[in-house]
Amino acid sequence: MNKKIIIISILIFILILFFIKFNETIISKYILTKISKWTERTVTAESVDIKYFKKINFNNLEILNKGNFSEKNMFEVKKLVIEIEFLSLFTDLIKIKKFILHEPKFFFEIKDVSKESGNIEENTKDNIGLLDKITKQTKPKIYPLKKKIKIF
C-alpha cells in the first residue's frame, strides 16, 4: 500500500513538472498577445524565459510599425527583464520590483504621404499616430473602469 502511494505521488510530481514546462510556451504566447492588444501593434520576441514567481525575460522584443515606414520596428530591445513581487500575484495589483531594458531603440518617423497637395496636416503621417491626435483633435480612448483603486 505504501509503495503504491509513493509511486503515485512521484508520478503526479513528474506530471506537474512536465505541465509547468509545457505551460511556459502557452504563457509566453499569451503575454505577447496581451502586449500586442495593449500597444495595438504586432509584438514579437525571439524567446520568453519565465522564471516562475520571480521574473520574466524577453529576448529581442520588437514592436512592429504599421504601414509603409522605412524602419520595420517602432521599438526594439535586446533584453527586457521584469521582476515581480510574488505575493502581489494573488491581488488585483501586481507590483513590479525591477523593469530593466538592455539596449532599447525607439524609432519615430514622420512621413510625407502625398507631395502634390499643400495641406501638411492631411498628408503627413507618423508611426505612432501622434500627428493624427494633434491635428484632428480625436476623442481620447475610453478605458473600462477599474475594479479597485489602491492609494498608497
N, C-alpha and C positions, 0 to 999 in steps of 0.2 A: 504494500500500500504506500509506504514512504517513497519507494523508488518511482512509482507512477506519479506522485505529486512532484517530485524533484524533476523528472523528465518533462512533465507538462509545464512546469514553471520555467525551465530552461528554454523550451520551445516557444513559449509566449514571449520571453525576453528577447530571443533572436528575431521573432516576428516583429516585435515593436521596434527593434533597431533597424531592421530592413525597411519597415514602413517609414521611419523617420528619414532615412537616407533617400528613399524614393520620393518622399513628400517634399524634399528640398527643391527638386526641379519644378514641382507644381507651385510651390510657394513663390519661387523666383519669377515664374511666368505671371503669376497673379500680381506681384509687386510691380513688374514692368508694365502690365496692363493698366493698373491703377495710376501709375505716374503718367502714362500716355493720356488717360482721361483727364487728369488734373491739368496737364500742360496743353491739351488739345492738339498734340503733335505726336508723331511716331517716336517712340523711345526704344533704343536697342542697347544691349550690353553684351560684351564678349562672354562674361561669366558673372554669376552672382553667387558669392560664398556666404552661406548663412551659418553663423555660429550660434546655435540656439541659446536664447536667453541672454546673449551678450552683445553681439554686433552683426552687422550686415556689410559686406564688402562688394562694391560694384567695380568691375574691371572694364575699362574702356567704355564708359557710359556715353551715349550720344543721343542728343535730341535733334531730330532732323528738321530741316527747313520745309516750309510749304511753298509750292510754286517753283518758278524758274529763277533761282538766285545763283550767283557764281559759286558760293560755298554750299556744300552738301549738308553740313550741320549748322544748327543755330548755336548749339552749346555742346562741348565735349570735355570730358575729364578723364585723365588716365586712371585714377583710382578715387573712389568715394567710400569713405568709412563712416558708418553711423553706429554709434554705441548707444544703446538704450538702457534705461533703468528697468531691471527685471520686474519689480513689484508694480510698476505702472502699467504693465501689460494687462493687468486684471482690473483696470479702471477705465473710465471714459477718456482720460487724458494720458497719452503716452509721453513720457519725459525722455528727452534726448540728452545724454551726457556729453557726447562729442559728435561733431559733424565736420569731418576733415576732407578737404578737396586737394588732391595732388595733381598739379599741372592743369588747372582749369583753363579753358579757352571759350570766350564768348564772341560770336560773330554777329555784328549789327550791320545790315546792309540797307541802303536806300537806292532804289532803282527807278529810273525813268521809264515808264511803260510805253508812252507814245510821245514822239518828238514833234509831231505835226501840230498839235494844239498848244496854245499858250497857257492853258489853265493848269497851274502847278498842282493844285490840290487834288484834282481827279486823276492826274497822270503819274503821280509819284506813289510808290509803294515801298514798304519796308517789311523785313522778315518777321517782326514781332507784332505787327498790327498797331503800332503806336501812332503813326500818322493818321490812320483812319479814325482813331478815337479823338485825336486833337482836332482834325478838320471837320469831321461830320457830326461832332457832338453826340455820339451814340449814347444810349442809356447804359448805365452800368449793369453788369451782370448781377442777377439776384440769386443769392445762395440760400439753401434751405436753413431754417432755424436750427440753432444748436440745441441739443437736449439738455445740456447742463453747462453753466458758466462758472468757472472757478476763478476766484480773485485771490491773489497771493498777498 
